[in-house]
């Protein structure tokens, strides 16, 4: 484990029958257990397009994607939530060493998002 391999997570908003929909709703991915990180630390929120500082981390037509990486081996559980919608989880197993040890391995620190405004 050296943090050079990424997993691309793709978020798709589904209706009650499991069919993809094109609604642009805020979706937050959060690591609930295990190692790993998003570019913003242990959580990442996708927002509908707009003028807020967070709007360039967008969900468009009910879809979004982000990279996830781990510097430790172990099992990571990531939860997707959105107000008014049923939550979902995905489990990722990272192999190799060193191993993540809950309560011993330092957790990933949250990193505030800063919008890129160009050169």
PEPE-V683416 format. One record per pair of residues at least 12 apart in sequence whose ideal C-beta (glycine too) atoms are under 8 Angstrom apart, sorted by the first residue. I is the first residue (numbers start at 0). J is the second residue. Records with the same first field share a line. If there is no record, write none. Layout:
I: J / J
//
This chain:
0: 69 / 70 / 71 / 72 / 93 / 94 / 95 / 96 / 97
1: 70
2: 68 / 69 / 70
3: 68
4: 68
5: 66 / 67 / 68
6: 66 / 67 / 68 / 91
7: 64 / 65 / 66 / 67
8: 28 / 64 / 65 / 66 / 67 / 77 / 89
9: 62 / 63 / 64
10: 26 / 28 / 45 / 58 / 62 / 63 / 64 / 65 / 79
11: 61 / 62
12: 24 / 26 / 58 / 61 / 62 / 81 / 84
19: 61 / 62
20: 61
21: 60 / 61
22: 61
23: 47 / 48 / 57 / 58 / 59 / 60 / 61
24: 47 / 58 / 61 / 81 / 82 / 83 / 84
25: 44 / 45 / 46 / 47 / 58 / 81 / 82
26: 44 / 45 / 58 / 63 / 79 / 80 / 81
27: 42 / 43 / 44 / 45 / 79 / 80 / 81
28: 42 / 43 / 44 / 45 / 65 / 77 / 78 / 79
29: 41 / 42 / 77 / 78 / 80
30: 42 / 75 / 76 / 77 / 107
31: 76 / 77 / 78 / 88
32: 74 / 75 / 76 / 101
33: 69 / 73 / 74 / 75 / 76 / 91 / 99
34: 69 / 70 / 71 / 72 / 73 / 75 / 93 / 99 / 104 / 107
35: 67 / 68 / 69 / 71 / 75 / 77 / 91 / 93 / 107
36: 67 / 68 / 69 / 107
37: 65 / 66 / 67
38: 65 / 66 / 110
39: 109 / 110 / 111 / 112
40: 107 / 108 / 109 / 110
41: 106 / 107 / 109
42: 109
43: 56 / 65
44: 56
45: 57 / 58 / 63 / 65
46: 58
52: 112 / 114
53: 112 / 114
55: 114 / 115
56: 112
67: 91
69: 91 / 93 / 99
71: 93 / 97 / 98 / 99 / 104
72: 93 / 94 / 95 / 96 / 97 / 98 / 99
73: 92 / 93 / 98 / 99
74: 90 / 91 / 92 / 93
75: 90 / 91 / 92 / 93
76: 88 / 89 / 90
77: 89 / 90 / 91
//
